[in-house]
Amino acid sequence: MEILIKKFCSTIYVYYFC
């Protein structure tokens, strides 16, 4: 799951989640 979050972190949409 951590890897998924890291990949999403690359997107601006999920940047807030980071």
SULMONOR-V726935 format. One record per pair of residues at least 6 apart in sequence whose C-alpha atoms are under 7 Angstrom apart, sorted by the first residue. I is the first residue (numbers start at 1). J is the second residue. D is the distance in Angstrom with one decimal. If there is no record, write none. Layout:
I:J:D
I:J:D
//
This chain:
8:14:5.8
9:15:5.1
9:18:5.8
//
